[in-house]
């Protein structure tokens, strides 16, 4: 997982990979056990959702009020697969 974090440009990839893994493991375990579900949902949500980063990786940016698409972005092929009309 650390290699992926390096590829994605996440700072301190080893630390963040370990923190992410432990958050998922312990948070998932607590939810399965039905303990502290409301409390544990907060770090799990934060761990999963980084919309600004996701949009950048998909090649979607808002510049001067206009949505621009960058086909050179790392996940641009996924964005095109989702949005292309067939």
N, C-alpha and C positions, 0 to 999 in steps of 0.2 A: 504494500500500500504506500510506503514511503516514496517509491519510485514514481508512482502516479502523482503524488502531491508535488514532487519536484517538477514533473512535466507540466502540471497545471499552474505552476508559479506560486504555490502557497508558501508563505514564509514559515521558517522553522519546520520543515516538512516532517522530520522524525518526531518531534514533540507533538505536532498537530495530528499526525497519524496515530500515535499512541493515545492521545487524548480522545480522538474521535472513536477509536476502537473501544476504549473503556467506557465511553459515554453510551455507545450502542449496546455493549454487552450488559453493563449494570442497569441501564435504563430499561432495556428489553426484559431483563430478568425481573425487575421490580414491577413492570407492567403485567407480565405473565402471572406473577404472584398476587397482583391486585393491591400492591402496596405503594403508597405515595404517588398514585397515577397522575394527579394534577400537577404535583410538584415536579416530577420527573419528565413530564411532557415538555417543559420549557427548555431544558438543555437539549433534548432530542430534536425539538423544532429548530433551535438555533443551529444545531449540528447539520441539519438537512437543508436548511434554506439560506442560501446566499444568492439572492436573485440578481444582484448587480454583477457578481462574478459569473453566474450562469449566463446572463445575457451577453456579457463580453465574450465568453467562450463560444456561444452560439453565433457571434458576429452581429449582434443587434445593438445599436447605439442610438441615442437621441442627441442630435447635435443641432443647435439653433432651432429647436422645435420640429425638426424633421427626423424621422426614423431612417437610419442608414443601415444597410446590410453589407457585411464584409465577408466575402466568400473565401478569404484566406484564414479565417478564424479556425481554431482547432476542431470545433464541433459544428462547423458550417454545413457539413454534409448531412448531419442529423436534422438541422433546421430545414434544409432544402427537402429532405425526405418527408418531413412532417407537413410542410406548407405547400408543396407542389401539387397542383391540380392534375388529376389523371382523367 
